[in-house]
Amino acid sequence: MGWAQKGITLRLVLIRHGETDSNLSGALDTAWPGRPLNATGREQAVALVDKFHKLVGSAPQRLACSFILRTRQTAEPLAQAFNIPVQVDPDLREVRAGALEMSTTLEDTREYLDTAIGWVTGDLERRMPGAESGAETLARFDRGIARLCAGLEDDPEATVAVVIHGAIMRVWGANRIEGLTLDLLAQFPCQNCSLTLATGSPTAGWKAELWSDRHLEDWPVVPGGKPRTSKEAREHLESVLLS
């Protein structure tokens, strides 16, 4: 059955929050309230309004974010520009680091990343040390997205947006959005204040149009390539652009 036959109408815009000092240090910062946006992150949040107009082209009917400070700060310029309230939803929070919280060691970062990749490859009962399993993480994020989309599935003009976090974007995207492959998400995690666009609905499923500001075919994915953290992906992309 094709997408049109399923009655797919909604546009879902997933936005990663702006930059924080924890992003620069590589800290596993997932607990409330979390580090605020730094100066670069605040500039990214303001610039997000023009980016939204350019890449999405329509105003959102609803805007949500997690309860972590940096997502609320990122959402504020969009809320002001589009004159809509921000729905704060705890179910939209980041993949919790648990016992690894605020660690910057390579060992702990790899354990966090390896656990998330395990969830993407089907090991949903695996548990982040001291935190949720993959199944629990997906279930609560599904609840948040369902609330955001409730009552809009039959509106052919509906666009909803949500400001969230990098790891949950990869885990939920790989499990719920057609076209987002493990190789793409492992090698090129979404960057700060980037937009990912999908069409569909919570009941019919989602199909990707953009990942981290780019069309899927524009990413230099290497089959079976090494997984990267967001920081490593940013450094890699910068090196490619400068070479």
C-alpha positions in Angstrom: 0.0 0.0 0.0 1.5 3.4 -1.0 1.8 6.4 1.2 -1.0 8.3 -0.5 -3.3 5.3 0.0 -2.6 5.4 3.7 -3.9 8.9 4.0 -0.6 10.4 5.0 -0.9 14.1 5.6 1.2 15.4 8.5 4.6 17.0 8.3 6.8 16.4 11.3 9.8 18.6 11.9 12.4 17.3 14.4 14.9 19.9 15.6 18.0 19.3 17.6 18.6 22.0 20.3 21.3 24.6 19.9 24.9 24.2 21.1 25.9 24.0 24.8 29.2 23.8 26.5 28.5 20.1 27.2 28.3 19.5 23.4 31.8 21.0 23.0 33.3 18.9 25.9 31.4 15.7 24.8 29.7 15.4 28.2 26.8 13.0 28.5 24.4 15.7 29.7 20.9 14.2 29.8 19.5 15.1 33.3 17.3 18.1 34.2 17.9 21.0 33.9 21.0 20.5 31.8 23.5 23.1 30.6 22.0 26.1 28.9 22.7 27.3 25.4 26.0 29.0 25.0 26.5 32.1 22.9 26.7 30.1 19.7 23.6 28.1 20.7 21.6 31.3 21.2 22.6 32.6 17.8 21.7 29.2 16.3 18.2 29.4 17.9 17.6 32.9 16.5 18.8 31.8 13.0 16.5 28.8 13.2 13.5 30.9 12.3 14.9 31.7 8.8 16.1 28.1 8.4 12.6 26.8 9.2 11.1 29.1 6.5 13.6 28.0 3.9 13.6 24.2 4.5 10.0 23.6 5.7 8.2 26.5 4.0 5.1 26.4 6.2 4.4 27.6 9.7 3.9 24.9 12.4 0.4 24.5 14.0 2.0 23.1 17.1 5.5 23.3 18.7 6.8 21.1 21.5 10.0 20.5 23.3 11.4 18.4 26.1 11.5 19.7 29.6 15.3 20.1 29.5 16.4 23.8 29.5 18.3 23.9 26.3 15.3 22.7 24.2 13.0 25.3 25.7 15.6 28.0 25.0 15.9 26.8 21.4 12.1 26.7 20.9 11.5 30.3 22.2 12.4 32.2 19.0 10.2 29.9 16.9 7.3 30.3 19.3 7.7 34.1 19.1 8.0 34.1 15.3 5.0 31.9 14.6 3.0 33.2 17.6 2.3 29.8 19.0 2.8 28.3 22.5 5.5 25.8 23.3 4.1 22.5 24.7 6.7 21.1 27.2 6.5 17.3 27.3 8.8 15.3 29.6 8.3 12.2 27.4 10.3 14.0 24.7 13.5 14.0 26.7 16.9 12.7 25.7 18.1 9.1 25.9 18.9 9.1 29.6 22.6 8.4 30.4 21.8 7.1 33.9 25.1 6.0 35.6 27.1 7.6 32.8 25.6 11.1 33.4 28.0 14.0 32.6 30.9 11.6 31.9 33.3 12.8 29.2 35.5 9.6 29.0 35.8 7.8 25.7 34.9 4.5 27.4 31.5 5.8 28.8 30.7 7.7 25.6 31.3 4.6 23.6 29.1 2.6 25.9 26.3 5.1 25.6 26.7 5.1 21.8 27.0 1.3 21.5 23.8 0.9 23.6 21.9 3.3 21.4 23.1 1.5 18.3 22.0 -1.8 19.9 18.5 -0.4 20.2 18.6 0.6 16.5 19.6 -3.0 15.5 16.8 -4.6 17.5 18.2 -5.2 21.0 15.5 -3.2 22.6 15.7 -5.0 26.0 19.2 -3.8 26.5 19.3 -1.2 29.2 21.4 2.0 29.5 23.4 1.6 32.8 21.1 2.9 35.5 18.4 4.1 33.1 15.8 2.9 30.5 15.8 0.1 28.1 15.4 0.7 24.4 11.7 -0.4 24.5 11.0 2.0 27.4 12.7 4.8 25.6 10.8 4.4 22.4 7.5 3.9 24.1 7.6 7.2 26.1 8.9 9.1 23.0 6.0 7.6 20.9 3.6 9.0 23.6 5.0 12.4 23.2 4.8 12.4 19.4 1.3 11.1 19.5 0.2 13.9 21.8 1.8 16.4 19.6 0.0 15.1 16.5 -3.4 14.3 18.1 -6.4 15.5 16.1 -4.3 16.7 13.1 -3.9 13.5 11.1 -6.7 14.5 8.7 -5.4 18.1 8.1 -3.7 18.2 4.7 -1.9 21.4 5.7 -0.7 20.4 9.2 2.9 20.8 10.2 4.1 20.1 13.8 7.6 20.8 15.2 9.5 19.5 18.2 12.8 20.6 19.7 14.6 17.6 21.1 18.0 15.9 21.5 20.6 14.2 19.3 20.6 10.6 20.6 16.8 10.3 20.8 16.7 11.7 17.3 18.9 8.8 16.1 17.2 6.0 18.1 13.6 7.0 17.4 14.4 8.1 13.8 16.0 4.7 12.9 13.1 2.8 14.5 10.2 4.9 13.3 11.1 6.8 10.1 11.5 5.1 6.8 14.7 6.0 5.0 16.9 6.7 8.0 19.4 3.9 7.8 21.8 2.8 10.5 24.8 3.8 8.4 23.5 7.3 8.0 22.5 7.9 11.6 25.6 6.2 13.0 28.0 8.1 10.8 26.2 11.5 10.7 24.3 12.3 13.8 22.2 15.5 13.5 24.0 18.7 14.3 22.9 21.5 16.7 19.8 23.4 15.5 19.5 21.2 12.4 16.1 20.2 10.9 14.9 16.7 10.1 11.6 16.5 8.1 9.3 13.5 7.8 5.8 13.0 6.4 3.2 10.6 7.7 1.4 10.1 11.0 1.8 8.2 14.3 -0.6 5.5 13.0 0.5 5.2 9.4 4.2 5.7 10.0 6.8 8.2 8.8 8.9 8.7 5.8 12.1 10.9 5.8 12.6 13.9 3.5 15.4 15.7 5.2 18.0 14.6 7.8 20.0 17.3 9.6 19.2 20.0 6.9 20.1 17.8 4.0 18.3 15.5 1.6 19.2 11.9 2.4 21.1 11.3 -0.9 23.4 14.2 -0.1 25.1 12.5 2.8 28.5 10.9 2.1 27.6 7.6 3.8 30.1 4.7 3.7 28.4 1.3 4.0 29.5 -0.3 7.2 31.5 2.9 8.2 32.6 3.7 11.8 29.9 5.2 14.1 30.6 8.7 15.2 29.5 10.9 18.1 27.9 14.3 17.1 31.2 16.0 17.9 33.2 13.5 15.7 30.7 14.0 12.9 31.0 17.8 13.1 34.8 17.6 13.0 34.6 15.1 10.1 32.3 17.3 8.1 34.5 20.4 8.7 37.6 18.5 7.5 35.7 17.4 4.3 34.7 21.0 3.6 38.2 22.3 4.2 40.0 19.6 2.1 
